Amino acid sequence: MRIDELIDEISRSVEYLAQNGYRGFNCKPNHVELLAGWGKPPGKEGVSHAQTLDELQAALKDCTRCKLSLKRNHIVFGEGNPNARLVFIGEGPGAEEDRQGRPFVGAAGKLLDKIIAAMGLKREDAYIANVVKCRPPGNRDPQPDEIETCLPFLKAQLESIHPEFIVALGRHAAQTLLETGEPISRLRGRFFDYGGAKLMPTFHPAYLLHNPNKKAEVWADIKKLMKKMGLR
């Protein structure tokens, strides 16, 4: 490699780290691993078919597959019934989820708990997870490369659980799973086939906290789901 090519490569590598929120330079293992993987396809090692949830969680370990690992406190894998008929999928952990290492335990989680209870179910009857397993800094939207890196684990979770019904909470979960750019306002309340399950998008509970006038629309969606599930 010529010296000008080497300088260009170093410059682009440093710019990549800067864009991902890193300031300064050191040789901490997670920073070195992240830089070593720059420009390469996201790692899918450890993900295979017919794995249990425990095996998948063990495969994640202290994941450094994407830049979200630099800022997180805990990986939020997911929790609930490993044989659940119903799975809820959000977009990513928030501050409280990152602190506790559990999905949907903040204000939005409390609202989701109320929705589940209104269905006549308990939280532990369902399974709850997110598209990305680490909190995006400042609760920003997960970026495409972060979603691409985490998606094999989510798909493997769903294969392991093999639910009958999936609720995609919010735009990112719905668009990611359905591979569409259609807005959540058009997707919500409709059923789609997904790996043998019926998938229904609806608004994210966090969105409802800021737009309580949309709660009626979500409840209408949930009633459709309950009818499909044979509840009440």
C-alpha positions in Angstrom: 0.0 0.0 0.0 1.3 3.4 -0.9 1.7 6.0 1.8 -1.0 8.2 0.4 -3.4 5.2 0.3 -2.5 4.4 4.0 -3.1 8.0 5.1 -6.4 8.0 3.3 -7.4 4.7 5.0 -6.5 6.0 8.4 -8.4 9.2 7.8 -11.5 7.4 6.8 -11.2 5.1 9.8 -10.8 8.0 12.2 -13.8 9.7 10.6 -15.9 6.5 11.0 -15.1 6.5 14.8 -15.9 10.2 15.1 -19.2 9.7 13.4 -20.0 7.0 15.9 -19.5 9.3 18.9 -15.9 8.3 19.8 -13.5 11.0 20.9 -9.8 10.5 21.3 -7.9 7.3 20.7 -7.0 4.3 22.9 -6.6 0.6 22.6 -9.6 -0.6 24.6 -10.7 -4.0 23.2 -14.1 -2.8 22.1 -12.8 0.2 20.2 -10.1 -2.0 18.5 -12.8 -4.6 17.6 -15.1 -2.0 16.2 -12.4 -0.4 14.1 -11.2 -3.8 12.8 -14.7 -4.5 11.5 -15.0 -1.2 9.7 -16.2 -1.7 6.1 -16.9 -5.4 6.6 -20.4 -7.0 6.4 -22.1 -7.3 9.8 -21.1 -10.4 11.7 -23.7 -13.2 11.9 -21.5 -15.6 13.8 -23.3 -17.5 16.5 -26.7 -17.3 14.8 -28.1 -20.5 13.3 -31.4 -22.2 12.9 -33.2 -24.2 15.7 -31.3 -22.5 18.5 -33.0 -22.0 21.9 -33.4 -18.5 23.3 -30.7 -19.3 25.9 -28.3 -20.4 23.2 -29.0 -17.2 21.2 -28.4 -15.0 24.3 -25.2 -16.8 25.0 -24.1 -16.2 21.4 -24.5 -12.5 21.8 -22.2 -12.5 24.8 -20.7 -9.0 25.2 -21.6 -8.1 21.6 -19.3 -5.6 19.8 -20.7 -6.2 16.4 -21.8 -2.6 15.9 -21.1 0.9 17.3 -24.0 0.8 19.7 -21.7 -1.4 21.9 -19.6 1.7 22.7 -22.3 3.5 24.7 -24.5 0.8 26.2 -24.7 -0.4 29.7 -26.6 -3.6 29.1 -27.6 -5.7 26.1 -31.4 -6.0 26.2 -32.0 -9.4 24.7 -35.7 -9.8 25.4 -37.9 -11.7 27.9 -41.0 -13.6 28.3 -42.6 -17.0 27.5 -40.3 -19.0 25.1 -43.4 -20.7 23.7 -45.5 -17.6 23.5 -48.4 -17.3 21.0 -47.8 -13.6 20.9 -44.6 -11.5 20.5 -44.3 -7.8 20.8 -41.4 -6.2 18.9 -40.2 -2.6 19.6 -37.4 -0.6 18.0 -34.7 -0.4 20.7 -34.1 0.0 24.4 -34.5 3.3 26.2 -32.6 4.7 29.2 -34.4 2.6 31.8 -34.2 -0.6 29.7 -30.4 0.0 29.2 -30.0 0.4 33.0 -31.9 -2.7 33.9 -31.2 -4.9 30.9 -34.9 -5.6 30.3 -37.2 -4.6 27.5 -40.1 -2.1 28.0 -39.7 -1.3 31.7 -39.8 2.5 31.4 -42.9 4.7 30.9 -43.7 3.1 27.5 -43.3 -0.3 29.1 -45.9 0.5 31.7 -48.3 1.5 29.0 -47.6 -1.8 27.1 -48.2 -3.7 30.3 -51.7 -2.0 30.5 -52.4 -3.0 26.9 -51.4 -6.6 27.6 -53.6 -6.6 30.8 -56.5 -5.2 28.8 -56.2 -8.2 26.5 -56.8 -10.5 29.5 -53.1 -11.6 29.4 -50.1 -11.3 31.7 -46.8 -9.9 30.6 -45.2 -13.3 31.1 -47.7 -14.9 28.7 -46.1 -13.0 25.8 -42.5 -12.4 24.6 -41.1 -8.9 24.3 -38.1 -7.9 22.3 -36.6 -5.1 20.2 -35.2 -4.8 16.7 -31.8 -3.7 18.2 -30.5 -5.0 21.5 -28.5 -2.0 22.6 -29.7 1.6 23.3 -29.1 4.1 20.6 -27.4 7.2 22.2 -29.9 9.8 23.2 -32.8 7.5 22.2 -32.2 8.4 18.5 -33.6 6.2 15.8 -31.5 3.0 15.1 -29.5 3.4 12.0 -29.6 1.0 9.0 -26.3 -0.7 9.7 -27.2 -1.2 13.4 -30.6 -2.8 12.4 -28.8 -5.0 9.8 -26.4 -6.2 12.4 -29.0 -7.1 15.0 -31.7 -8.4 12.7 -30.3 -12.0 12.4 -30.7 -12.4 16.2 -34.3 -11.1 16.2 -35.2 -13.4 13.3 -33.6 -16.3 15.2 -35.6 -15.4 18.3 -38.8 -15.5 16.3 -37.8 -18.8 14.7 -37.2 -20.2 18.2 -40.4 -19.0 19.7 -42.5 -19.7 16.6 -45.4 -17.4 17.6 -48.8 -17.4 16.1 -49.0 -13.6 16.3 -46.5 -10.7 16.2 -47.3 -7.1 17.1 -44.7 -4.7 15.5 -44.7 -1.6 17.7 -43.9 1.5 15.7 -42.4 2.4 12.4 -38.9 0.8 12.7 -40.2 -2.6 13.8 -42.9 -2.7 11.2 -40.8 -1.5 8.3 -37.9 -3.7 9.2 -39.9 -6.9 9.6 -42.1 -6.3 6.5 -39.2 -4.9 4.4 -41.2 -1.9 3.4 -41.0 1.9 3.5 -44.7 2.3 3.9 -45.6 4.6 6.8 -46.9 3.1 10.1 -50.1 5.1 9.7 -50.9 2.9 6.6 -49.6 -0.3 8.0 -51.3 -0.3 11.4 -54.3 -2.4 12.1 -53.6 -4.7 9.1 -52.4 -8.4 9.3 -49.5 -9.6 7.3 -48.0 -13.1 6.9 -44.6 -13.4 8.5 -42.8 -16.7 8.8 -46.1 -18.5 9.4 -47.3 -15.9 12.0 -49.8 -13.1 11.6 -48.0 -9.8 12.0 -49.9 -6.6 12.9 -48.2 -3.2 13.2 -49.5 -0.5 15.5 -48.2 2.7 17.0 -45.4 2.4 19.6 -46.4 3.0 23.2 -43.8 5.8 23.5 -45.6 7.6 20.6 -48.9 7.3 22.5 -47.3 9.0 25.5 -46.9 12.1 23.4 -50.0 11.6 21.3 -52.7 10.3 23.7 -55.4 11.0 21.0 -54.0 8.0 19.1 -54.8 5.5 21.9 -58.2 4.8 20.5 -56.6 3.7 17.2 -54.2 1.4 19.0 -57.1 -0.1 21.0 -59.0 -0.7 17.8 -56.0 -2.5 16.5 -55.7 -4.6 19.7 -59.3 -5.6 19.5 -58.7 -6.9 16.0 -55.8 -8.9 17.4 -57.9 -10.2 20.2 -60.6 -11.4 17.8 -58.0 -13.2 15.7 -56.5 -14.8 18.8 -59.9 -15.9 20.1 -59.6 -13.8 23.3 -62.9 -12.6 24.8 
